[in-house]
C-alpha cells in the first residue's frame, strides 16, 4: 500500500467529540449514502469540487477577478442579486480547476478535496502529538465515509498507531465487508451510526437499505472483539427520536460486549446552507427538528439503564 493517496476535504485539530482525548479529525471525501439531513454535503461526492458561499461575494462592481480568470467561463453574473451583481457557478461548465479560489479577496470559493499522501497527513497532525499523549487522544477518520477509501485509511491508521497515536473511525457502515477487514485491524475505536432500523424508511431517507449495514456491524462485533465500538444515532424528530428506535438499537448491541456505549447526537441545521455551496438542493423532505429535553432525558435513561449506569445525566 506504499504511496497510497487519499482525497481529503479538511483536517480539524483539537477536537474533543470524535473519540477519546484530544484528536485531529481527517475528513475523507466520498460517501455511499445521501442522508436527507447530511451536515457535510461537501463530502458526499468522491471527487474534487468547487464550493462557493454567495453570501461572501462582494459583487462584480467591486471585484470581478474570478470572471477574468475562469478558463471555462463557468462563473456568471447573478442577475437576481441586485445592482451590485454577484457571481454564481455554472456547475455544468465548471471543471473544478480552482483557479478562482486564490484570486477571490472575500474567500467566497473553497476547494473541497485535496489528494494527500499518508506522509502529508501525518505531517499536518503530528505537531499536536504532545496533546495526544497527555489526553490519550489521537487521530479520527471521518467523512463522508472513510471506509470508501479503505486502502488509504488502513495505511494512515497503521502509521498513526506506529507513532503511538490512538486511532478511531466514524462510519455509517454502508460499504463492502472487505473494507472493514482492511481498516479495523488498525483501529482502536469505531463510532458507527444506526440512523433508522426500517429498510424502506432508511432507503427513502439515505438512499440505501439498512439490513446490510446492520449485518456489517454485527459481523464486526464478532470478528474484532478487541476493538471498542460506540453506537450512535443522529437524533431527529420524525425519523428516529423515539423509544422504539433506541430500544431497537439496544437489542442489536446488547450481546456485544465490545460495544461500550450508545450516544445520541441531537440534530442541528448548521450544514443546510452548505448544500447550496456545492450546487445541491437540500434533500429535506420535511423540516427536521431537535428532540426536546424531556425526550432526550427519557432516551438517555433507557441507554444508561441498559449499560448499568445509575444516573440519567450523561
Phi and psi in degrees as GROMACS dihedral restraints (atoms count N, CA, C in turn):
[ dihedral_restraints ]
;  ai    aj    ak    al  type     phi  dphi    fc
    3     4     5     6     1   -59.9    20    10
    4     5     6     7     1   137.7    20    10
    6     7     8     9     1    83.1    20    10
    7     8     9    10     1     4.2    20    10
    9    10    11    12     1   -62.6    20    10
   10    11    12    13     1   137.3    20    10
   12    13    14    15     1  -116.4    20    10
   13    14    15    16     1   152.8    20    10
   15    16    17    18     1  -124.6    20    10
   16    17    18    19     1   153.0    20    10
   18    19    20    21     1   -92.3    20    10
   19    20    21    22     1   106.0    20    10
   21    22    23    24     1  -106.4    20    10
   22    23    24    25     1   131.3    20    10
   24    25    26    27     1   -85.3    20    10
   25    26    27    28     1   -48.3    20    10
   27    28    29    30     1  -162.5    20    10
   28    29    30    31     1   164.4    20    10
   30    31    32    33     1  -125.3    20    10
   31    32    33    34     1   118.7    20    10
   33    34    35    36     1  -102.9    20    10
   34    35    36    37     1   136.0    20    10
   36    37    38    39     1  -106.9    20    10
   37    38    39    40     1   160.4    20    10
   39    40    41    42     1    57.5    20    10
   40    41    42    43     1    43.5    20    10
   42    43    44    45     1   -90.3    20    10
   43    44    45    46     1   144.4    20    10
   45    46    47    48     1  -125.5    20    10
   46    47    48    49     1     3.5    20    10
   48    49    50    51     1  -116.2    20    10
   49    50    51    52     1    13.1    20    10
   51    52    53    54     1  -125.0    20    10
   52    53    54    55     1    46.0    20    10
   54    55    56    57     1   122.2    20    10
   55    56    57    58     1   174.6    20    10
   57    58    59    60     1   -68.8    20    10
   58    59    60    61     1   145.2    20    10
   60    61    62    63     1    70.6    20    10
   61    62    63    64     1  -164.8    20    10
   63    64    65    66     1   -88.5    20    10
   64    65    66    67     1   133.3    20    10
   66    67    68    69     1  -137.2    20    10
   67    68    69    70     1   157.7    20    10
   69    70    71    72     1  -100.6    20    10
   70    71    72    73     1   131.8    20    10
   72    73    74    75     1  -109.0    20    10
   73    74    75    76     1   122.9    20    10
   75    76    77    78     1  -101.9    20    10
   76    77    78    79     1   115.2    20    10
   78    79    80    81     1   -92.9    20    10
   79    80    81    82     1   116.9    20    10
   81    82    83    84     1   -96.9    20    10
   82    83    84    85     1   144.7    20    10
   84    85    86    87     1   -91.2    20    10
   85    86    87    88     1   138.6    20    10
   87    88    89    90     1   113.6    20    10
   88    89    90    91     1   133.3    20    10
   90    91    92    93     1  -147.1    20    10
   91    92    93    94     1   147.4    20    10
   93    94    95    96     1   -90.3    20    10
   94    95    96    97     1    -7.8    20    10
   96    97    98    99     1  -109.9    20    10
   97    98    99   100     1   162.4    20    10
   99   100   101   102     1  -132.2    20    10
  100   101   102   103     1    66.8    20    10
  102   103   104   105     1   -63.9    20    10
  103   104   105   106     1   134.7    20    10
  105   106   107   108     1   -64.0    20    10
  106   107   108   109     1   -22.7    20    10
  108   109   110   111     1  -106.3    20    10
  109   110   111   112     1    14.2    20    10
  111   112   113   114     1   -52.1    20    10
  112   113   114   115     1   130.4    20    10
  114   115   116   117     1   -97.0    20    10
  115   116   117   118     1    -2.7    20    10
  117   118   119   120     1  -130.1    20    10
  118   119   120   121     1    59.5    20    10
  120   121   122   123     1   -64.2    20    10
  121   122   123   124     1   -19.0    20    10
  123   124   125   126     1   -68.3    20    10
  124   125   126   127     1   -12.8    20    10
  126   127   128   129     1  -100.4    20    10
  127   128   129   130     1     3.2    20    10
  129   130   131   132     1   -68.8    20    10
  130   131   132   133     1   -53.1    20    10
  132   133   134   135     1   -82.7    20    10
  133   134   135   136     1   139.5    20    10
  135   136   137   138     1   -87.1    20    10
  136   137   138   139     1    52.0    20    10
  138   139   140   141     1  -155.8    20    10
  139   140   141   142     1   162.1    20    10
  141   142   143   144     1   -68.3    20    10
  142   143   144   145     1   142.6    20    10
  144   145   146   147     1  -139.0    20    10
  145   146   147   148     1   150.7    20    10
  147   148   149   150     1   -91.8    20    10
  148   149   150   151     1   127.6    20    10
  150   151   152   153     1  -106.7    20    10
  151   152   153   154     1   144.2    20    10
  153   154   155   156     1  -136.8    20    10
  154   155   156   157     1   128.0    20    10
  156   157   158   159     1   -98.3    20    10
  157   158   159   160     1   102.2    20    10
  159   160   161   162     1   -64.3    20    10
  160   161   162   163     1   -23.1    20    10
  162   163   164   165     1   -66.3    20    10
  163   164   165   166     1   -21.4    20    10
  165   166   167   168     1   -88.7    20    10
  166   167   168   169     1   -20.5    20    10
  168   169   170   171     1   -60.6    20    10
  169   170   171   172     1   129.5    20    10
  171   172   173   174     1   -92.6    20    10
  172   173   174   175     1    -0.2    20    10
  174   175   176   177     1    94.3    20    10
  175   176   177   178     1   152.9    20    10
  177   178   179   180     1   -68.7    20    10
  178   179   180   181     1   -24.7    20    10
  180   181   182   183     1   -68.5    20    10
  181   182   183   184     1   -27.6    20    10
  183   184   185   186     1   -99.8    20    10
  184   185   186   187     1   -17.7    20    10
  186   187   188   189     1  -142.2    20    10
  187   188   189   190     1  -100.7    20    10
  189   190   191   192     1    82.9    20    10
  190   191   192   193     1    12.2    20    10
  192   193   194   195     1   -63.3    20    10
  193   194   195   196     1   -35.0    20    10
  195   196   197   198     1   -66.3    20    10
  196   197   198   199     1   -33.5    20    10
  198   199   200   201     1   -62.6    20    10
  199   200   201   202     1   -36.9    20    10
  201   202   203   204     1   -73.2    20    10
  202   203   204   205     1   -29.4    20    10
  204   205   206   207     1   -98.1    20    10
  205   206   207   208     1   -17.0    20    10
  207   208   209   210     1   -68.2    20    10
  208   209   210   211     1   116.1    20    10
  210   211   212   213     1   -72.8    20    10
  211   212   213   214     1   -22.2    20    10
  213   214   215   216     1   -97.0    20    10
  214   215   216   217     1    -0.9    20    10
  216   217   218   219     1    53.6    20    10
  217   218   219   220     1    41.4    20    10
  219   220   221   222     1   -90.5    20    10
  220   221   222   223     1    -5.5    20    10
  222   223   224   225     1  -102.9    20    10
  223   224   225   226     1   126.9    20    10
  225   226   227   228     1  -125.2    20    10
  226   227   228   229     1   161.9    20    10
  228   229   230   231     1   -74.9    20    10
  229   230   231   232     1   138.6    20    10
  231   232   233   234     1   -96.4    20    10
  232   233   234   235     1   100.5    20    10
  234   235   236   237     1   -67.1    20    10
  235   236   237   238     1   -15.4    20    10
  237   238   239   240     1   -87.6    20    10
  238   239   240   241     1    -3.3    20    10
  240   241   242   243     1   -85.3    20    10
  241   242   243   244     1    -4.7    20    10
  243   244   245   246     1   104.8    20    10
  244   245   246   247     1  -163.9    20    10
  246   247   248   249     1   -63.7    20    10
  247   248   249   250     1   -47.8    20    10
  249   250   251   252     1   -82.9    20    10
  250   251   252   253     1    81.8    20    10
  252   253   254   255     1   -62.7    20    10
  253   254   255   256     1   131.6    20    10
  255   256   257   258     1   -97.1    20    10
  256   257   258   259     1   176.6    20    10
  258   259   260   261     1  -104.5    20    10
  259   260   261   262     1   146.1    20    10
  261   262   263   264     1  -132.5    20    10
  262   263   264   265     1   161.3    20    10
  264   265   266   267     1  -100.3    20    10
  265   266   267   268     1   126.6    20    10
  267   268   269   270     1   -83.8    20    10
  268   269   270   271     1   101.9    20    10
  270   271   272   273     1   -65.7    20    10
  271   272   273   274     1   -26.7    20    10
  273   274   275   276     1   -72.3    20    10
  274   275   276   277     1   -26.6    20    10
  276   277   278   279     1   -96.0    20    10
  277   278   279   280     1   -25.2    20    10
  279   280   281   282     1   -65.1    20    10
  280   281   282   283     1   129.0    20    10
  282   283   284   285     1  -102.4    20    10
  283   284   285   286     1     5.8    20    10
  285   286   287   288     1    56.3    20    10
  286   287   288   289     1    47.1    20    10
  288   289   290   291     1   -83.3    20    10
  289   290   291   292     1   -18.7    20    10
  291   292   293   294     1    64.9    20    10
  292   293   294   295     1    20.1    20    10
  294   295   296   297     1   -66.4    20    10
  295   296   297   298     1   -22.0    20    10
  297   298   299   300     1   -78.1    20    10
  298   299   300   301     1   -21.1    20    10
  300   301   302   303     1   -61.2    20    10
  301   302   303   304     1   -51.6    20    10
  303   304   305   306     1   -74.9    20    10
  304   305   306   307     1   -17.9    20    10
  306   307   308   309     1   -90.3    20    10
  307   308   309   310     1   -10.1    20    10
  309   310   311   312     1   -82.4    20    10
  310   311   312   313     1   115.0    20    10
  312   313   314   315     1   -70.2    20    10
  313   314   315   316     1   -22.4    20    10
  315   316   317   318     1   -91.2    20    10
  316   317   318   319     1    -1.2    20    10
  318   319   320   321     1    56.0    20    10
  319   320   321   322     1    44.3    20    10
  321   322   323   324     1   -72.5    20    10
  322   323   324   325     1   -28.2    20    10
  324   325   326   327     1  -102.5    20    10
  325   326   327   328     1   146.3    20    10
  327   328   329   330     1  -135.3    20    10
  328   329   330   331     1   137.3    20    10
  330   331   332   333     1   -88.5    20    10
  331   332   333   334     1   113.1    20    10
  333   334   335   336     1   -96.1    20    10
  334   335   336   337     1   108.8    20    10
  336   337   338   339     1   109.4    20    10
  337   338   339   340     1   118.8    20    10
  339   340   341   342     1  -137.1    20    10
  340   341   342   343     1   130.6    20    10
  342   343   344   345     1   -75.4    20    10
  343   344   345   346     1   124.3    20    10
  345   346   347   348     1  -132.7    20    10
  346   347   348   349     1   145.5    20    10
  348   349   350   351     1   -84.1    20    10
  349   350   351   352     1   166.4    20    10
  351   352   353   354     1   -58.6    20    10
  352   353   354   355     1   -41.8    20    10
  354   355   356   357     1   -62.7    20    10
  355   356   357   358     1   -39.1    20    10
  357   358   359   360     1   -66.4    20    10
  358   359   360   361     1   -40.2    20    10
  360   361   362   363     1   -65.7    20    10
  361   362   363   364     1   -44.8    20    10
  363   364   365   366     1   -63.4    20    10
  364   365   366   367     1   -37.6    20    10
  366   367   368   369     1   -61.6    20    10
  367   368   369   370     1   -34.9    20    10
  369   370   371   372     1   -73.6    20    10
  370   371   372   373     1   -24.3    20    10
  372   373   374   375     1  -109.1    20    10
  373   374   375   376     1   -18.7    20    10
  375   376   377   378     1   -72.4    20    10
  376   377   378   379     1   -14.7    20    10
  378   379   380   381     1   -67.0    20    10
  379   380   381   382     1   -16.3    20    10
  381   382   383   384     1   -93.7    20    10
  382   383   384   385     1    10.0    20    10
  384   385   386   387     1   -59.6    20    10
  385   386   387   388     1   -31.9    20    10
  387   388   389   390     1   -63.2    20    10
  388   389   390   391     1   -34.8    20    10
  390   391   392   393     1   -74.0    20    10
  391   392   393   394     1   -34.0    20    10
  393   394   395   396     1   -60.9    20    10
  394   395   396   397     1   -47.5    20    10
  396   397   398   399     1   -62.2    20    10
  397   398   399   400     1   -41.7    20    10
  399   400   401   402     1   -72.3    20    10
  400   401   402   403     1   -27.3    20    10
  402   403   404   405     1  -109.5    20    10
  403   404   405   406     1     2.5    20    10
  405   406   407   408     1    59.5    20    10
  406   407   408   409     1    35.6    20    10
  408   409   410   411     1   -95.6    20    10
  409   410   411   412     1  -160.4    20    10
  411   412   413   414     1   168.8    20    10
  412   413   414   415     1  -132.7    20    10
  414   415   416   417     1  -120.2    20    10
  415   416   417   418     1   134.0    20    10
  417   418   419   420     1  -121.4    20    10
  418   419   420   421     1   132.4    20    10
  420   421   422   423     1   -98.4    20    10
  421   422   423   424     1   128.7    20    10
  423   424   425   426     1  -132.1    20    10
  424   425   426   427     1  -161.1    20    10
  426   427   428   429     1  -171.0    20    10
  427   428   429   430     1  -145.3    20    10
  429   430   431   432     1    50.7    20    10
  430   431   432   433     1  -157.7    20    10
  432   433   434   435     1  -125.5    20    10
  433   434   435   436     1   105.4    20    10
  435   436   437   438     1   -64.2    20    10
  436   437   438   439     1   -25.3    20    10
  438   439   440   441     1   -75.2    20    10
  439   440   441   442     1    -8.1    20    10
  441   442   443   444     1   -66.5    20    10
  442   443   444   445     1   -29.4    20    10
  444   445   446   447     1  -108.6    20    10
  445   446   447   448     1    61.7    20    10
  447   448   449   450     1   -64.6    20    10
  448   449   450   451     1   -41.4    20    10
  450   451   452   453     1   -63.4    20    10
  451   452   453   454     1   -46.4    20    10
  453   454   455   456     1   -64.9    20    10
  454   455   456   457     1   -44.1    20    10
  456   457   458   459     1   -60.4    20    10
  457   458   459   460     1   -44.2    20    10
  459   460   461   462     1   -62.9    20    10
  460   461   462   463     1   -45.1    20    10
  462   463   464   465     1   -65.5    20    10
  463   464   465   466     1   -41.2    20    10
  465   466   467   468     1   -65.9    20    10
  466   467   468   469     1   -44.9    20    10
  468   469   470   471     1   -67.2    20    10
  469   470   471   472     1   -37.8    20    10
  471   472   473   474     1   -62.7    20    10
  472   473   474   475     1   -41.9    20    10
  474   475   476   477     1   -68.2    20    10
  475   476   477   478     1   -40.8    20    10
  477   478   479   480     1   -63.8    20    10
  478   479   480   481     1   -41.1    20    10
  480   481   482   483     1   -65.3    20    10
  481   482   483   484     1   -37.7    20    10
  483   484   485   486     1   -65.3    20    10
  484   485   486   487     1   -21.1    20    10
  486   487   488   489     1   -90.7    20    10
  487   488   489   490     1     3.1    20    10
  489   490   491   492     1    91.0    20    10
  490   491   492   493     1    10.0    20    10
  492   493   494   495     1   -86.7    20    10
  493   494   495   496     1   142.9    20    10
  495   496   497   498     1   -68.3    20    10
  496   497   498   499     1   142.2    20    10
  498   499   500   501     1  -119.6    20    10
  499   500   501   502     1   142.0    20    10
  501   502   503   504     1  -149.3    20    10
  502   503   504   505     1   156.3    20    10
  504   505   506   507     1  -133.6    20    10
  505   506   507   508     1   156.1    20    10
  507   508   509   510     1  -117.3    20    10
  508   509   510   511     1   124.5    20    10
  510   511   512   513     1  -142.3    20    10
  511   512   513   514     1   148.2    20    10
  513   514   515   516     1   -94.5    20    10
  514   515   516   517     1    -9.5    20    10
  516   517   518   519     1    80.5    20    10
  517   518   519   520     1     2.7    20    10
  519   520   521   522     1   -90.1    20    10
  520   521   522   523     1    65.4    20    10
  522   523   524   525     1  -141.9    20    10
  523   524   525   526     1   164.4    20    10
  525   526   527   528     1   -61.6    20    10
  526   527   528   529     1   149.3    20    10
  528   529   530   531     1   -57.6    20    10
  529   530   531   532     1   -31.0    20    10
  531   532   533   534     1   -58.9    20    10
  532   533   534   535     1   -28.3    20    10
  534   535   536   537     1   -67.4    20    10
  535   536   537   538     1   -40.0    20    10
  537   538   539   540     1   -61.5    20    10
  538   539   540   541     1   -43.8    20    10
  540   541   542   543     1   -62.4    20    10
  541   542   543   544     1   -32.1    20    10
  543   544   545   546     1   -75.6    20    10
  544   545   546   547     1   -38.4    20    10
  546   547   548   549     1   -96.6    20    10
  547   548   549   550     1   -39.2    20    10
  549   550   551   552     1   -65.5    20    10
  550   551   552   553     1   -25.2    20    10
  552   553   554   555     1   -60.8    20    10
  553   554   555   556     1   -18.3    20    10
  555   556   557   558     1  -111.8    20    10
  556   557   558   559     1    16.7    20    10
  558   559   560   561     1  -117.3    20    10
  559   560   561   562     1   130.1    20    10
  561   562   563   564     1   -87.3    20    10
  562   563   564   565     1   -39.0    20    10
  564   565   566   567     1  -132.7    20    10
  565   566   567   568     1   132.7    20    10
  567   568   569   570     1  -118.0    20    10
  568   569   570   571     1   114.8    20    10
  570   571   572   573     1   -98.4    20    10
  571   572   573   574     1   119.7    20    10
  573   574   575   576     1  -134.5    20    10
  574   575   576   577     1   147.1    20    10
  576   577   578   579     1   -97.4    20    10
  577   578   579   580     1   137.4    20    10
  579   580   581   582     1  -117.0    20    10
  580   581   582   583     1    98.6    20    10
  582   583   584   585     1   -86.7    20    10
  583   584   585   586     1   -39.0    20    10
  585   586   587   588     1  -163.1    20    10
  586   587   588   589     1   139.5    20    10
  588   589   590   591     1  -101.2    20    10
  589   590   591   592     1     2.4    20    10
  591   592   593   594     1  -102.6    20    10
  592   593   594   595     1   126.7    20    10
  594   595   596   597     1   -56.1    20    10
  595   596   597   598     1   -50.3    20    10
  597   598   599   600     1   -66.6    20    10
  598   599   600   601     1   -43.3    20    10
  600   601   602   603     1   -67.5    20    10
  601   602   603   604     1   -40.3    20    10
  603   604   605   606     1   -61.7    20    10
  604   605   606   607     1   -41.8    20    10
  606   607   608   609     1   -66.0    20    10
  607   608   609   610     1   -39.4    20    10
  609   610   611   612     1   -64.7    20    10
  610   611   612   613     1   -38.7    20    10
  612   613   614   615     1   -90.7    20    10
  613   614   615   616     1   -22.1    20    10
  615   616   617   618     1  -125.5    20    10
  616   617   618   619     1   -13.8    20    10
  618   619   620   621     1    93.4    20    10
  619   620   621   622     1     0.5    20    10
  621   622   623   624     1  -148.3    20    10
  622   623   624   625     1   150.8    20    10
  624   625   626   627     1   -71.6    20    10
  625   626   627   628     1   161.2    20    10
  627   628   629   630     1   -95.1    20    10
  628   629   630   631     1   -20.3    20    10
  630   631   632   633     1   -55.9    20    10
  631   632   633   634     1   -46.1    20    10
  633   634   635   636     1   -65.1    20    10
  634   635   636   637     1   -30.7    20    10
  636   637   638   639     1   -66.6    20    10
  637   638   639   640     1   -47.6    20    10
  639   640   641   642     1   -61.2    20    10
  640   641   642   643     1   -39.6    20    10
  642   643   644   645     1   -62.4    20    10
  643   644   645   646     1   -40.8    20    10
  645   646   647   648     1   -61.0    20    10
  646   647   648   649     1   -45.4    20    10
  648   649   650   651     1   -65.8    20    10
  649   650   651   652     1   -43.2    20    10
  651   652   653   654     1   -61.4    20    10
  652   653   654   655     1   -39.8    20    10
  654   655   656   657     1   -67.9    20    10
  655   656   657   658     1   -37.8    20    10
  657   658   659   660     1   -64.9    20    10
  658   659   660   661     1   -40.7    20    10
  660   661   662   663     1   -56.6    20    10
  661   662   663   664     1   -41.5    20    10
  663   664   665   666     1   -75.6    20    10
  664   665   666   667     1   -43.9    20    10
  666   667   668   669     1   -80.0    20    10
  667   668   669   670     1   -20.8    20    10
  669   670   671   672     1  -127.2    20    10
  670   671   672   673     1    69.5    20    10
  672   673   674   675     1   -66.5    20    10
  673   674   675   676     1   -19.5    20    10
  675   676   677   678     1   -92.6    20    10
  676   677   678   679     1    -2.8    20    10
  678   679   680   681     1   -86.8    20    10
  679   680   681   682     1   139.4    20    10
  681   682   683   684     1   -88.8    20    10
  682   683   684   685     1   122.9    20    10
  684   685   686   687     1  -106.5    20    10
  685   686   687   688     1   140.0    20    10
  687   688   689   690     1  -127.0    20    10
  688   689   690   691     1   111.4    20    10
  690   691   692   693     1   -75.5    20    10
  691   692   693   694     1   148.8    20    10
  693   694   695   696     1  -141.6    20    10
  694   695   696   697     1   152.4    20    10
  696   697   698   699     1  -136.1    20    10
  697   698   699   700     1   123.2    20    10
  699   700   701   702     1   -73.3    20    10
  700   701   702   703     1   101.9    20    10
  702   703   704   705     1   -78.7    20    10
  703   704   705   706     1   119.6    20    10
  705   706   707   708     1  -134.3    20    10
  706   707   708   709     1   125.9    20    10
  708   709   710   711     1   -62.5    20    10
  709   710   711   712     1   132.0    20    10
  711   712   713   714     1    91.1    20    10
  712   713   714   715     1    -9.4    20    10
  714   715   716   717     1  -118.1    20    10
  715   716   717   718     1   -57.1    20    10
  717   718   719   720     1  -148.0    20    10
  718   719   720   721     1     6.6    20    10
  720   721   722   723     1   -81.5    20    10
  721   722   723   724     1    66.7    20    10
  723   724   725   726     1  -140.3    20    10
  724   725   726   727     1   156.8    20    10
  726   727   728   729     1   -61.8    20    10
  727   728   729   730     1   -38.6    20    10
  729   730   731   732     1   -61.2    20    10
  730   731   732   733     1   -42.3    20    10
  732   733   734   735     1   -64.5    20    10
  733   734   735   736     1   -47.7    20    10
  735   736   737   738     1   -62.0    20    10
  736   737   738   739     1   -43.7    20    10
  738   739   740   741     1   -63.2    20    10
  739   740   741   742     1   -36.9    20    10
  741   742   743   744     1   -63.9    20    10
  742   743   744   745     1   -42.8    20    10
  744   745   746   747     1   -66.5    20    10
  745   746   747   748     1   -42.2    20    10
  747   748   749   750     1   -60.5    20    10
  748   749   750   751     1   -35.7    20    10
  750   751   752   753     1   -63.8    20    10
  751   752   753   754     1   -37.0    20    10
  753   754   755   756     1   -69.8    20    10
  754   755   756   757     1   -40.7    20    10
  756   757   758   759     1   -94.8    20    10
  757   758   759   760     1    -5.4    20    10
  759   760   761   762     1   -56.1    20    10
  760   761   762   763     1   -40.8    20    10
  762   763   764   765     1   -97.0    20    10
  763   764   765   766     1    16.2    20    10
  765   766   767   768     1  -110.6    20    10
  766   767   768   769     1    99.5    20    10
  768   769   770   771     1   -65.0    20    10
  769   770   771   772     1   -19.3    20    10
  771   772   773   774     1   -87.8    20    10
  772   773   774   775     1     0.9    20    10
  774   775   776   777     1   -87.2    20    10
  775   776   777   778     1   106.3    20    10
  777   778   779   780     1   -92.4    20    10
  778   779   780   781     1   -13.1    20    10
  780   781   782   783     1  -166.0    20    10
  781   782   783   784     1   165.6    20    10
  783   784   785   786     1  -135.3    20    10
  784   785   786   787     1   109.9    20    10
  786   787   788   789     1  -101.8    20    10
  787   788   789   790     1   141.0    20    10
  789   790   791   792     1  -105.7    20    10
  790   791   792   793     1   126.0    20    10
  792   793   794   795     1  -114.3    20    10
  793   794   795   796     1    97.3    20    10
  795   796   797   798     1   -56.8    20    10
  796   797   798   799     1   136.2    20    10
  798   799   800   801     1   -60.4    20    10
  799   800   801   802     1   143.4    20    10
  801   802   803   804     1  -136.7    20    10
  802   803   804   805     1   158.8    20    10
  804   805   806   807     1  -103.1    20    10
  805   806   807   808     1    19.5    20    10
  807   808   809   810     1   -64.3    20    10
  808   809   810   811     1   -23.4    20    10
  810   811   812   813     1   -94.2    20    10
  811   812   813   814     1    -3.0    20    10
  813   814   815   816     1   -61.1    20    10
  814   815   816   817     1   -43.0    20    10
  816   817   818   819     1   -65.1    20    10
  817   818   819   820     1   -26.0    20    10
  819   820   821   822     1   -69.5    20    10
  820   821   822   823     1   -19.0    20    10
  822   823   824   825     1   -58.6    20    10
  823   824   825   826     1   -42.9    20    10
  825   826   827   828     1   -73.2    20    10
  826   827   828   829     1   -24.9    20    10
  828   829   830   831     1   -61.2    20    10
  829   830   831   832     1   -33.3    20    10
  831   832   833   834     1  -105.5    20    10
  832   833   834   835     1    16.0    20    10
  834   835   836   837     1    79.9    20    10
  835   836   837   838     1    21.8    20    10
  837   838   839   840     1  -107.6    20    10
  838   839   840   841     1   145.7    20    10
  840   841   842   843     1   -86.3    20    10
  841   842   843   844     1   130.9    20    10
  843   844   845   846     1   -55.2    20    10
  844   845   846   847     1   138.8    20    10
  846   847   848   849     1   -91.1    20    10
  847   848   849   850     1    35.4    20    10
  849   850   851   852     1   -79.4    20    10
  850   851   852   853     1   108.2    20    10
  852   853   854   855     1   -74.8    20    10
  853   854   855   856     1   -18.9    20    10
  855   856   857   858     1  -158.9    20    10
  856   857   858   859     1   173.0    20    10
  858   859   860   861     1   -77.6    20    10
  859   860   861   862     1   111.8    20    10
  861   862   863   864     1   -76.3    20    10
  862   863   864   865     1   144.5    20    10
  864   865   866   867     1  -129.3    20    10
  865   866   867   868     1   154.1    20    10
  867   868   869   870     1   -77.8    20    10
  868   869   870   871     1   147.7    20    10
  870   871   872   873     1   -70.6    20    10
  871   872   873   874     1   150.5    20    10
  873   874   875   876     1   -77.8    20    10
  874   875   876   877     1   169.1    20    10
  876   877   878   879     1   -62.8    20    10
  877   878   879   880     1   -39.3    20    10
  879   880   881   882     1   -65.6    20    10
  880   881   882   883     1   -39.0    20    10
  882   883   884   885     1   -67.2    20    10
  883   884   885   886     1   -42.6    20    10
  885   886   887   888     1   -58.0    20    10
  886   887   888   889     1   -44.2    20    10
  888   889   890   891     1   -61.2    20    10
  889   890   891   892     1   -43.5    20    10
  891   892   893   894     1   -62.1    20    10
  892   893   894   895     1   -45.7    20    10
  894   895   896   897     1   -69.1    20    10
  895   896   897   898     1   -39.1    20    10
  897   898   899   900     1   -69.4    20    10
  898   899   900   901     1   -30.6    20    10
  900   901   902   903     1   -65.9    20    10
  901   902   903   904     1   -39.9    20    10
  903   904   905   906     1   -58.0    20    10
  904   905   906   907     1   -44.5    20    10
  906   907   908   909     1   -66.8    20    10
  907   908   909   910     1   -44.9    20    10
  909   910   911   912     1   -61.5    20    10
  910   911   912   913     1   -40.6    20    10
  912   913   914   915     1   -63.5    20    10
  913   914   915   916     1   -39.1    20    10
  915   916   917   918     1   -65.9    20    10
  916   917   918   919     1   -34.5    20    10
  918   919   920   921     1   -94.5    20    10
  919   920   921   922     1     8.0    20    10
  921   922   923   924     1    75.0    20    10
  922   923   924   925     1    23.0    20    10
  924   925   926   927     1   -96.4    20    10
  925   926   927   928     1   138.5    20    10
  927   928   929   930     1   -84.7    20    10
  928   929   930   931     1   -35.5    20    10
  930   931   932   933     1   -87.6    20    10
  931   932   933   934     1   137.5    20    10
  933   934   935   936     1   -75.0    20    10
  934   935   936   937     1   -10.5    20    10
  936   937   938   939     1   -84.8    20    10
  937   938   939   940     1   134.4    20    10
